Structures are given as structure tokens and as C-alpha cells.
Amino acid sequence: MAFISPGSLLDGLTGAIGKQIVLRKRGNKTFASKYPDMSGIKPSKAQKKRRRTFAEAVKFAQSIIRDPAKKSAYKVKKGKAAYHTAIKDFMKGNV
């Protein structure tokens, strides 16, 4: 990992640059590293199951926010988004 010097153009930024470089922050310092190669990684059965569940949660949340009647009827705490609340409810089995 390479340290980005303070005051440089990339200082304070995070994210990927063209699947070549990843910028990360640790504390007040910014670091650059190689983009991770995940091609050889095989997810476990539990990971696959959790990903399928999350995909279903996203579909549920999208159905809520796309229908104005459902969205207005969906109980959301002040300052929270209906989309994120719907995902959380689905994942916790509150649906």
C-alpha cells in the first residue's frame, strides 16, 4: 500500500479508479493499493444463501418505493428512508 501525501490531489479521496487503483482512508491518512482480484474466490454456501436473501430484500424494498400507496403506508421513523427500512425489515423477518 502506498501512502498519499497530505495536500496532494488524491488526499482524502476514497474509492476505485478504473479497476486499477483503490484509495482507502485509515484515520487521517489516505492510501493507494492495487484493485483486488476476486476471480479465484469461491463464496461459501452460507454466503450464497445470504446474498440470495439480500437480493430478495432489495426486490421487496423496490416494490415498496415504486408504489406510492405502499410507500406512504409503510411505517418509517423520522429521518429514515423507506427503502433502507424495508430492507432491514425483510432481513430481520419482520415482513
PyMOL commands that set and color helices and strands:
alter all, ss='L'
color gray80, all
select helices_A, chain A and resi 45-66+68-73+82-92
alter helices_A, ss='H'
color red, helices_A
select strands_A, chain A and resi 2-4+15-17+21-26+29-34
alter strands_A, ss='S'
color yellow, strands_A
deselect
rebuild
show_as cartoon
